[in-house]
Amino acid sequence: MTRAAEPESGFDGSDALREEAHAKINLTLEVIGKRGDGYHNLVSVMQTVELHDVLTFTPAEGLRVTCSDAGIPAESNLALLAARELQRHTGTGLGARIHLEKNIPLASGLGGGSADAAAALRGLNRMWRTGLSADRLREIGARVGSDVPFLVDGGTALVQGRGEEVKTLPRASVEWIVIASPASLVEGKTGVMFTRLDPSTFTRGALSHKLAGRIIAGSDVPQELLFNVFGEIAQSVFPHVEEANSAFKSLGAREVFLSGAGPSIFAIPPSREIGTAWQLLMEQRGIRAFLTKPWWPALQT
């Protein structure tokens, strides 16, 4: 699958420009320690998946964002915030109407809002012909959200710092992924999760670096190396994560992992057929679930 967009020559105004905004999972997520500015230094192996939102851009006066999900206020939409950052950075007076078709669950740990912001930066960079490099877009994206720099390109990457340090990796050897997103909205979720951490949960990032090394070497992705520092905390913060985790295990999932700060969890099925069964059975239990595959940009080997 390739990202749907206009040719690299740019947008000529005759048709709307489209960008796919791909969700991500964290194969690993470790916290190294707390920074002087109050944030935390992380190290994570991230992977984008085929589950995605779609953004459509058309020229307009000013900036306006519409969304298929009425539950997302326009003024707090990260796609709008990213568009404003790009305007400020470039000084352009051009505008756009951005329509967002949401498929990624809200506040789910799958990076949906950040993916929308990254897609907005890519799409407007081309529609407005601002000519910024991916590195520059990542710098702008870091002002919008910690996951945005990675999601400017996506694929497989080792991500460090607050998310601004992105090292692209070869394709991770993962075939199918089943994601379950229990309905467990918590106000200020990410802040709540970080307040539950203490120095005893900090690591040196060894699992993430070991997994990245295996991927670079073209080896497999052993589930023993997958890890999320928030894994145990999530079950006490989100009311339905333990239920979803148990449901996965009852279906035969060997290991179940949290993505981001949750509440989404995922498991790696041994085949598409088993993954399909897991997805359908999770849905039958009232848990929103997706069978998906890893996604990489066309240029990532």
C-alpha positions in Angstrom: 0.0 0.0 0.0 1.3 3.5 -0.8 0.2 6.8 0.6 -2.5 8.3 -1.6 -1.4 11.7 -2.8 -0.9 13.9 -5.8 2.3 13.4 -7.9 5.5 14.8 -6.6 5.4 17.6 -9.1 2.9 19.3 -6.8 -0.8 20.3 -6.6 -2.2 22.2 -9.5 -5.5 23.1 -8.0 -7.6 21.0 -10.4 -8.4 18.2 -7.9 -8.3 17.8 -4.1 -5.0 16.5 -2.7 -5.3 13.4 -0.4 -3.0 12.1 2.3 -3.2 9.0 4.4 -2.5 9.4 8.1 -1.3 6.0 9.3 -1.7 4.8 12.9 1.4 3.5 14.8 2.1 0.9 17.4 5.0 0.9 19.8 6.9 -2.4 19.6 8.9 -1.1 22.5 8.4 2.0 24.8 11.0 2.7 27.5 11.4 5.7 29.7 15.1 6.7 30.3 14.4 9.5 32.9 12.8 12.8 33.6 14.2 15.9 31.9 14.8 19.3 33.4 11.9 20.8 31.4 9.5 18.3 33.1 9.2 16.0 30.1 10.7 12.5 29.9 13.3 11.1 27.6 12.0 8.0 25.8 13.4 5.3 23.5 11.0 3.4 21.4 10.8 1.2 18.3 7.8 2.4 16.4 5.9 0.9 13.5 3.2 2.4 11.3 0.3 0.1 10.3 -2.2 0.1 7.4 -5.0 1.4 9.6 -5.3 5.1 8.6 -7.3 8.3 8.5 -7.6 10.2 5.3 -7.1 14.0 4.9 -8.4 15.9 1.9 -7.0 19.3 1.1 -8.6 22.0 -1.1 -7.5 25.7 -1.6 -9.4 28.2 0.5 -9.2 31.5 2.3 -7.9 31.0 5.8 -7.7 27.6 7.5 -10.7 25.4 8.1 -10.8 21.8 9.3 -13.9 19.6 9.1 -14.1 16.1 10.4 -16.3 13.0 10.0 -16.2 12.6 13.8 -18.2 15.4 15.4 -16.5 14.6 18.7 -13.2 16.2 17.7 -13.4 20.0 18.3 -11.9 21.9 15.3 -9.8 24.2 17.4 -8.0 21.4 19.2 -7.6 19.3 16.1 -3.8 18.6 15.7 -4.1 18.8 11.9 -5.2 22.5 12.3 -2.5 23.2 14.8 0.1 21.7 12.4 -1.3 23.8 9.6 -0.9 26.9 11.7 2.7 26.0 12.6 3.5 25.5 8.9 2.0 29.0 8.1 4.0 30.6 10.9 7.2 28.9 9.8 7.0 29.7 6.1 5.1 33.0 6.4 2.7 32.0 3.7 -0.6 33.7 3.4 -2.2 30.7 1.7 -5.1 28.8 3.3 -6.8 25.5 2.9 -9.9 23.5 3.8 -8.9 20.2 5.3 -11.4 17.4 5.7 -10.5 14.6 8.0 -12.1 11.1 7.6 -11.4 9.4 11.0 -10.8 5.7 11.2 -8.2 5.6 14.0 -9.9 5.6 17.4 -9.5 8.8 19.5 -7.0 9.0 22.3 -6.2 5.3 21.8 -2.4 5.2 22.0 -2.2 4.7 18.2 -1.0 8.2 17.4 -4.1 9.2 15.4 -4.0 12.9 16.1 -0.3 13.0 15.5 -0.7 11.1 12.3 -3.2 13.7 11.2 -0.8 16.5 12.0 2.0 14.8 10.1 -0.3 14.3 7.1 -1.3 18.0 7.2 2.3 19.0 7.1 3.0 16.8 4.1 -0.1 17.8 2.2 0.1 21.5 2.8 3.9 21.5 2.1 3.1 20.3 -1.4 -0.2 22.2 -2.0 1.4 25.5 -0.9 4.7 24.6 -2.7 6.7 25.5 0.3 9.4 23.0 -0.6 10.4 22.0 2.9 12.5 18.8 3.5 11.2 16.0 5.6 13.8 17.0 8.3 12.3 20.5 8.4 8.8 19.1 8.6 9.9 16.9 11.5 11.2 20.0 13.3 7.9 21.8 12.9 6.0 18.7 13.9 7.9 18.4 17.1 6.2 21.6 18.2 2.8 20.0 17.7 3.3 16.5 19.4 5.9 14.0 20.4 4.8 11.4 17.8 4.6 13.8 14.9 8.3 13.7 13.8 8.2 9.9 13.4 4.8 10.0 11.6 6.0 12.5 9.0 7.5 9.5 7.2 6.4 6.5 9.3 7.6 3.0 8.6 9.9 1.4 11.2 12.1 3.6 13.3 14.0 3.9 16.6 12.7 7.1 18.2 14.4 8.8 21.1 14.4 12.1 23.2 10.9 13.5 23.3 10.3 12.0 19.9 12.3 14.4 17.9 15.2 11.9 17.3 14.1 9.5 14.6 16.4 6.9 13.1 14.8 5.0 10.2 15.2 1.2 10.4 14.8 -1.5 7.7 11.4 -3.1 7.6 10.6 -5.0 10.7 9.7 -8.7 10.2 6.1 -8.6 11.3 3.3 -9.9 9.1 -0.1 -9.3 10.8 -1.2 -7.4 13.9 -4.5 -7.4 15.7 -5.2 -4.2 17.6 -8.0 -3.9 20.2 -9.1 -0.5 21.3 -11.4 -0.8 24.4 -13.6 2.2 25.1 -11.6 3.6 28.0 -11.4 7.4 27.7 -9.4 9.1 30.5 -9.2 12.9 30.7 -5.5 14.0 30.4 -4.5 10.4 29.7 -0.9 10.9 28.9 -0.2 13.1 31.8 -2.0 10.7 34.1 0.2 7.8 32.9 3.4 9.7 33.3 2.6 10.7 36.8 2.3 7.0 37.7 5.9 6.4 36.7 8.8 6.5 39.3 12.5 6.0 38.9 12.2 2.3 39.5 10.4 2.0 36.1 13.2 3.9 34.2 15.5 1.8 32.0 18.5 2.3 29.9 16.7 1.5 26.6 18.4 -1.9 26.2 15.4 -3.7 24.9 14.7 -1.0 22.3 18.3 -0.9 21.1 18.5 -4.7 21.0 15.3 -5.0 18.9 16.6 -2.2 16.6 19.8 -4.1 16.2 18.0 -7.3 15.2 15.9 -5.4 12.7 19.0 -3.8 11.2 20.5 -7.3 10.9 17.4 -8.6 9.1 16.5 -10.9 11.9 13.1 -11.7 13.4 11.1 -9.7 15.9 10.9 -11.9 19.0 8.0 -11.1 21.2 10.2 -11.5 24.2 11.8 -8.1 23.3 8.5 -6.2 23.0 7.8 -4.1 26.0 5.9 -1.0 27.2 6.7 0.7 30.4 3.0 1.6 30.8 1.8 -2.0 30.4 1.0 -2.8 34.0 -0.1 0.8 34.9 -2.7 0.8 32.1 -4.7 -2.0 33.7 -5.3 0.2 36.8 -6.0 3.4 34.8 -8.3 2.2 32.0 -11.3 0.2 33.2 -11.6 -2.1 30.2 -7.9 -2.9 29.3 -7.7 -5.9 31.7 -10.9 -7.3 30.1 -9.5 -6.9 26.6 -6.2 -8.4 27.6 -7.9 -11.4 29.1 -10.0 -11.8 26.0 -6.9 -11.9 23.8 -5.3 -14.5 26.0 -8.4 -16.7 26.0 -8.3 -16.7 22.2 -4.7 -18.0 22.2 -2.6 -14.9 22.0 0.8 -15.7 23.5 1.7 -12.1 24.4 -0.4 -8.9 24.5 1.2 -5.5 24.4 0.1 -1.9 25.1 0.6 0.7 22.4 1.7 4.2 23.5 0.1 5.3 26.7 -3.0 3.1 25.9 -5.6 2.0 26.1 -5.1 0.1 22.8 -3.4 -3.2 23.0 -2.2 -5.5 20.3 -1.1 -9.1 19.6 0.8 -10.7 16.8 -1.1 -13.7 15.3 0.7 -16.6 13.7 -1.3 -16.3 10.5 -3.9 -14.1 8.7 -6.6 -16.7 9.3 -6.0 -16.7 13.0 -5.7 -12.9 13.1 -9.1 -12.7 11.3 -10.6 -15.0 13.9 -9.2 -13.0 16.8 -10.5 -9.7 15.3 -14.0 -11.1 14.8 -14.2 -12.7 18.2 -13.0 -9.6 19.9 -15.7 -7.6 18.1 -18.3 -10.1 19.2 -17.3 -9.4 22.8 -18.0 -5.7 22.2 -14.3 -4.7 21.9 -13.4 -2.6 18.8 -10.7 -4.5 17.0 -8.7 -4.2 13.8 -6.7 -6.8 11.7 -4.0 -4.8 10.0 -0.4 -5.1 8.6 2.7 -3.0 9.1 2.9 -0.1 6.6 6.0 1.5 5.2 6.5 4.4 2.9 7.4 3.4 -0.7 11.1 4.5 -0.3 11.8 2.5 2.9 13.6 -0.7 2.2 
